[in-house]
Amino acid sequence: MLVIMLCTIVFFWWDSVGVKEKAREAGRQHCDRAEVQFLDDTVEFVRLRIRRNYHGQLRFYRTYRFEFSSTGAARFQGTIYMLGRTPDKVQMQAYPPAL
């Protein structure tokens, strides 16, 4: 029983590392499309829930936070929602346009 629990924990950790990397890439791509700077090249884990995907299967729904800048002077926050290993949506705080 202990071995099964340990394997489950290791699998969850390994999966979380991969999902975080995909979230970081989704944040970077979203910032590139919005023509803003993705700061610190990282995302921060915020929340874990369980949701159903579009096929009705249960998946982990992870929320990550990142920071970006449009002018280089101020930092703004964005949020990435990952459904399983797929980005569900990316939201960005309102920011002033770059000059």
C-alpha positions as CSV (number, residue, x, y, z in Angstrom):
1,M,0.0,0.0,0.0
2,L,2.8,2.4,0.9
3,V,4.5,1.7,-2.5
4,I,1.3,2.5,-4.4
5,M,0.9,5.8,-2.5
6,L,4.5,6.7,-3.1
7,C,4.2,5.9,-6.8
8,T,1.0,8.0,-7.0
9,I,2.8,11.0,-5.4
10,V,5.8,10.7,-7.7
11,F,3.5,10.4,-10.8
12,F,1.5,13.5,-9.7
13,W,4.7,15.5,-9.1
14,W,6.1,14.4,-12.5
15,D,2.9,15.3,-14.2
16,S,2.7,18.7,-12.5
17,V,6.2,19.6,-13.6
18,G,5.2,18.9,-17.2
19,V,2.0,20.8,-17.0
20,K,3.8,23.8,-15.4
21,E,6.2,23.8,-18.4
22,K,3.3,23.8,-20.8
23,A,1.6,26.7,-18.9
24,R,4.9,28.7,-19.1
25,E,5.0,28.1,-22.8
26,A,1.3,29.1,-23.2
27,G,2.0,32.3,-21.2
28,R,5.0,33.2,-23.3
29,Q,3.1,32.6,-26.6
30,H,0.1,34.6,-25.4
31,C,2.4,37.5,-24.4
32,D,4.2,37.3,-27.8
33,R,0.8,37.6,-29.6
34,A,-0.2,40.6,-27.3
35,E,3.2,42.2,-28.0
36,V,4.0,42.5,-24.3
37,Q,7.0,41.2,-22.3
38,F,6.7,37.9,-20.4
39,L,8.6,38.6,-17.2
40,D,10.9,36.3,-15.3
41,D,10.2,33.5,-17.7
42,T,8.2,31.6,-15.1
43,V,4.7,30.9,-13.8
44,E,3.5,30.4,-10.3
45,F,1.1,27.6,-9.2
46,V,-2.0,29.0,-7.6
47,R,-4.8,26.5,-7.4
48,L,-5.8,22.9,-8.1
49,R,-9.3,21.7,-8.8
50,I,-11.0,18.8,-10.6
51,R,-13.1,19.5,-13.7
52,R,-14.5,17.6,-16.6
53,N,-13.0,18.1,-20.0
54,Y,-15.0,18.5,-23.2
55,H,-15.4,14.7,-23.5
56,G,-16.8,14.4,-19.9
57,Q,-13.6,12.9,-18.4
58,L,-12.3,14.1,-15.0
59,R,-9.1,16.1,-15.3
60,F,-7.0,18.3,-13.0
61,Y,-7.8,22.0,-13.5
62,R,-4.7,24.0,-12.5
63,T,-4.4,27.7,-12.2
64,Y,-1.0,29.5,-12.7
65,R,-0.1,33.2,-12.4
66,F,2.5,35.1,-14.4
67,E,3.6,38.6,-14.8
68,F,4.1,40.7,-17.9
69,S,4.9,44.3,-18.9
70,S,3.8,46.4,-21.8
71,T,6.1,49.3,-21.1
72,G,9.0,47.8,-19.1
73,A,8.2,50.0,-16.2
74,A,5.1,48.4,-14.6
75,R,4.3,44.8,-13.9
76,F,0.9,43.3,-14.5
77,Q,-0.6,39.9,-13.8
78,G,-2.0,37.2,-16.0
79,T,-3.6,33.9,-15.3
80,I,-3.4,30.6,-17.1
81,Y,-5.9,27.9,-16.7
82,M,-4.8,24.4,-17.6
83,L,-7.3,21.6,-18.1
84,G,-5.3,18.4,-17.9
85,R,-2.2,19.2,-20.0
86,T,-4.0,21.6,-22.3
87,P,-4.3,25.4,-21.8
88,D,-8.0,26.2,-21.3
89,K,-7.7,30.0,-21.3
90,V,-5.3,32.8,-20.6
91,Q,-6.4,36.1,-19.0
92,M,-4.4,39.3,-18.7
93,Q,-4.9,42.2,-16.4
94,A,-5.8,45.5,-18.2
95,Y,-2.6,47.3,-19.2
96,P,-1.6,50.6,-20.9
97,P,-0.3,50.2,-24.5
98,A,3.4,50.5,-25.2
99,L,4.4,53.9,-26.7
